Amino acid sequence: MSLLDKVFAAGLVGEGGAGFPTHIKLNCKVEYLLLNAAECEPLLHTDKYLLRNFAGEILDALKETAALVEASRVFIAVKGVNTREIASLEKAIAEKKSSVQIFKLDNYYPAGDEQMLVYDITGRVVPPGQIPLTVGAVVSNAATMLHIYDALSGKPLTHKYLTVAGRVNKSAVLKVPIGTSYAECIAACGGPSIGGYYIVGGGPMMGRVFPGAEAENLSVTKTTSGILVLPAEGNFVARTEALSVRHILARAKAACIQCSFCSDLCPRRLIGHTLYPSKVMRKMALQDFNKPLAADDITRQALICCECGVCETFACPMGLSPRQVNKYVKQRLKGEKFEQKEPLSPSPLRPYRKIAPKKIMARMGLLEEYSHWNEDYRDLEPKKVRIPCSQHIGAPALPVVSAGDRVERGQLIAKAAEGKPSANIHASISGRVAQVDSVIVIEGGA
């Protein structure tokens, strides 16, 4: 069985983003294979844990993957401030006599954005709306590469490494079966240390926000990188969640002073993309909320926003939300396409406009959460899991089990949809299948 077949059989998807099926992504030939270990989101520590503890396995997987995609240049991108992780990699590279190179990134946000990473390492700009393959590169996440190592020996993806942090009593990196509830993950870290709180699935910048009461109904998926417990008051996440789109647009109309700081600091614009959030804000300030939105050269710019949040969490002196406006425009212009008309010329000011994560956390009211990290690790084995059939970009996997069936950990329970981007799903614990629909529930010990 080829590596590509093993990756498909194991059900691997990109674990650092939207979850594109890995067997499709790696079906290519490129010059550069880039491992993204930048730990882009503040408050997350999963990639750092993996680099310290599985550097050798990651290198072995990189070697096999590089041969598959015929990459002549292989880099591991890690922030230069992460000295322990770099030391771990350097030791493993020396022991294995590996040709993999370490690229030390500046400590800025969003250093782990795929297009930032490609530009920092290769000097090539991925055109708006395109993927790194366009410029001869493929990017993989550290966790995905570790699971490629497992796939080499026939092990499917059943467990996730993730960070549980923020206002919990004892933050940690956990290894949990896919389908574990957020509530159990939080409980394993001593529970919340505050009363009213929000839960963020992912990081504080781009993660999905839920009321604390939803923890029991939320499940860890293949793309869950972290679970954060954040105060329900006194921080940017809480303030933004309280605003409707209509309110956000009304505030833009009343208070946007067209200072252009959001455009000046936009990471995508700084690498040459034609994205000016200030122009979109001005356009939307004049737009009637109840009338259809026309697609033109300005509104289409919103389509290439990566939603990193620099514009609203750090740049805007008026506390407005250009990202939320861009997201709204994206929804209204679904189906439209952006065309880059200007040359892809990175700004010479980019080196001076990189923003340290600590500064962003301070602006967001999350400096305390950023400054306190209890370095710990735990395995968690719940008695029940709820495994969604859709955990990735593309078509949901199709169940191959029925309620009442006995399954073993690692057994295929939903197969990838044929002829579409999709990925296999496996039982993450042994037990009895209690429910099968868009979610497969397994109860252990039954």
Secondary structure, DSSP 8 states (H G I E B T S, - for coil): --HHHHHHHHT-B-SSSS--BHHHHTSS--SEEEEE----STT--HHHHHHHH-HHHHHHHHHHHHHHHT-SEEEEEEETT-HHHHHHHHHHHHHHT---EEEEE-S-BTTTSHHHHHHHHH-----TT--GGGGTEEEEEHHHHHHHHHHHTT----EEEEEEEESBSS-EEEEEETT-BHHHHHHHTT-BSSSSEEEEES-TTT-EEEEGGGGGG-B--TT--EEEEEESSSSHHHHHHT--HHHHHHHHHHH-----HHHHT-HHHHTT----HHHHHHHHHTS-TTS-----TTGGGGGG-----HIIIII-TT---HHHHHHHHHHHTTT------S-----TTGGGS-B-HHHHHHHTT-HHHHH-----EEE---SEEEEES--SSSS--EE---TT-EE-TT-EEEE--TTSS---EE-SS-EEEEEESSEEEEEET-
